[in-house]
Amino acid sequence: MRKGGHAKEARIAAVLLLAVLCACPRAGRAAELWIVAHRSVPVDRIDREELARIFLLKKTRWPDGRPIVPVNREAESQARRWFTRVVLGRSMRALIGYWNQMQFRGHMPPVVQESDAAVLGFVAHVPGAIGYVSARAGAWPPQVRVIGRIPVPEGDAPGRRRRSSLLWPDNAWPPPARLVAAPIRAVSVLVTPIAGGRAPIAGGR
Amino acid sequence: MIRPQRLKNGTAEDGCPTTEGRRLGARRSAMLLLALTALLLAGLAPARAQERAAYALGQGLWIGKLNLSGYLTIEGEAARGEDAKLIVDDLSLFIQGRFNRWFNPFIEAEAASLPIAVENHGLFQGEDAEVVLERFYNDFVISDHWSLRLGKALTPVGEWNGIHAGPLVETTSRPLTTFRGFSEFYSGAALVYQSEVESVPDLTVYWQPGGELASNPEAVPGRLFHDIAGLNLAWHWGLENTVGLSYQRARVAKTTERQHLVGANVHLVRGPFELVSEFTYVRLRRPRLTSLRRHELGLYVQGQWHVDEEWSLVGRFEIYRDRTLLRTSRNVVIGISWRPRPPIVWKIEYLDRWGGVLDLRTGVRGSFNVLF
């Protein structure tokens, strides 16, 4: 009876331990973005500097002269936020403004696709295309190659999805409250030394 | 964008087309646009579903290698001594494509000054609407950094002229310095160098033999420019910081007047603060009778404070010494803009002018602007 009771307690403890392990976030396992390109792209590996030049429209041709077609995810996606932070190192707002200006000047901004599958589909069908997907992306078209992997820093949790209406933004605080808080933020920016270049990048390739 | 007063009763001043001439020009522009569009669309193979990109406001509609986009600006103005008005100032459509090294077209067509409501007039009356073929060119890619642009394009004098669309600039009114003293467009060839590194400037050298193709009906009266040549150097760092230098020489059509312009522009961003300034100095040779001095100069300084991601305050001071006025014109603008989303911006501002009377009037202006 007592022996059986121990066995039962042990089974319960094992089940509880398993449940706890399953419920816990998988700490230490960092997410990754995979840089994917059409198989015809004459590049085997790409570094972040080069990638940033491509997405900032500073580099527009592959070494064989073929046009580069960068593919972005939609602004609300976690992959886009990661890519923007880790590779481009600018605020989303500054980047969108930059691409809008570049488009007005006759440059082609990155194409937008709304899922990993759509990015892979686009890259598979457009020679010269390059994009990024999260590492867990499923089906893998044969026309697509992985030419880079970018670890995403731990703790870089996705932010709240933010959507605004045309008439009133979806903000926690009304504009008057933000107007009061803004001078404090502005002073703090002025007294902070100038931060040069992009945000620090964790884990190089 | 609040722009110069347009010619009304068919009179022309110093070589500018009459209203009728402008209408004919607009008609020709529209026909040319249709022909170019048809040519472009005819050359397109139907895009496979996988090649189509999701539509996102402000990023245009992708069809294969073609992007269709544009912007809309609706303006309200209550200026002292003038009828209050609400107009569609710009409805602009861009068609651009990247096909191969040799075929990279860009077309911009614009419907301007479509009246919605004008004081003392009926609905949809009181302004002369215009259709303009603003830009059409093709880029030939020479190398990763060099390209040759052929067609009609914006001259790179300062920063504002190159990005003058309502959703991309901070105020509804446009500083005189950014358009009045020089040709905003060239119709010809340009050699463009785009630098990859910050220490080396971007370079544009352009040349227009003779007159402008599909001349812009909004050109400042008496200032059609022919035989234009110029260059621009622009150093960029970060995404938004720029220092630029410009030179342009031109001949004023049907006059003896020739002019040489030098200009400088700066755009600095520090946290939520932006400082934007442009300066132009024009030296005239063999000035016509209506030019009261041998030079013209303009300078504006604009400060912006992005209170948060959506709200911004803007203030600007401008001084402009026009060739045709004895008195120097000065104006100051204070305004607020609200961007609920990056492609959408609402603006309201108050402008006060004193000194010489040019295109800008004292009053309140507001606008709704959207990139699509």
Boltz contact constraints between the chains, C-beta under 6 A:
constraints:
  - contact:
      token1: [A, 58]
      token2: [B, 196]
      max_distance: 6.0
  - contact:
      token1: [A, 61]
      token2: [B, 144]
      max_distance: 6.0
  - contact:
      token1: [A, 67]
      token2: [B, 98]
      max_distance: 6.0
  - contact:
      token1: [A, 90]
      token2: [B, 239]
      max_distance: 6.0
  - contact:
      token1: [A, 94]
      token2: [B, 239]
      max_distance: 6.0
  - contact:
      token1: [A, 96]
      token2: [B, 342]
      max_distance: 6.0
  - contact:
      token1: [A, 98]
      token2: [B, 239]
      max_distance: 6.0
  - contact:
      token1: [A, 100]
      token2: [B, 371]
      max_distance: 6.0
  - contact:
      token1: [A, 101]
      token2: [B, 163]
      max_distance: 6.0
  - contact:
      token1: [A, 101]
      token2: [B, 168]
      max_distance: 6.0
  - contact:
      token1: [A, 104]
      token2: [B, 163]
      max_distance: 6.0
  - contact:
      token1: [A, 104]
      token2: [B, 165]
      max_distance: 6.0
  - contact:
      token1: [A, 105]
      token2: [B, 162]
      max_distance: 6.0
  - contact:
      token1: [A, 106]
      token2: [B, 106]
      max_distance: 6.0
  - contact:
      token1: [A, 108]
      token2: [B, 98]
      max_distance: 6.0
  - contact:
      token1: [A, 111]
      token2: [B, 53]
      max_distance: 6.0
  - contact:
      token1: [A, 111]
      token2: [B, 62]
      max_distance: 6.0
  - contact:
      token1: [A, 112]
      token2: [B, 53]
      max_distance: 6.0
  - contact:
      token1: [A, 112]
      token2: [B, 54]
      max_distance: 6.0
  - contact:
      token1: [A, 112]
      token2: [B, 56]
      max_distance: 6.0
  - contact:
      token1: [A, 112]
      token2: [B, 59]
      max_distance: 6.0
  - contact:
      token1: [A, 113]
      token2: [B, 53]
      max_distance: 6.0
  - contact:
      token1: [A, 113]
      token2: [B, 54]
      max_distance: 6.0
  - contact:
      token1: [A, 114]
      token2: [B, 54]
      max_distance: 6.0
  - contact:
      token1: [A, 121]
      token2: [B, 50]
      max_distance: 6.0
  - contact:
      token1: [A, 122]
      token2: [B, 50]
      max_distance: 6.0
  - contact:
      token1: [A, 125]
      token2: [B, 48]
      max_distance: 6.0
  - contact:
      token1: [A, 125]
      token2: [B, 50]
      max_distance: 6.0
  - contact:
      token1: [A, 125]
      token2: [B, 51]
      max_distance: 6.0
  - contact:
      token1: [A, 126]
      token2: [B, 51]
      max_distance: 6.0
  - contact:
      token1: [A, 164]
      token2: [B, 340]
      max_distance: 6.0
  - contact:
      token1: [A, 164]
      token2: [B, 341]
      max_distance: 6.0
  - contact:
      token1: [A, 169]
      token2: [B, 310]
      max_distance: 6.0
  - contact:
      token1: [A, 169]
      token2: [B, 340]
      max_distance: 6.0
  - contact:
      token1: [A, 178]
      token2: [B, 308]
      max_distance: 6.0
  - contact:
      token1: [A, 182]
      token2: [B, 307]
      max_distance: 6.0
  - contact:
      token1: [A, 186]
      token2: [B, 272]
      max_distance: 6.0
  - contact:
      token1: [A, 189]
      token2: [B, 271]
      max_distance: 6.0
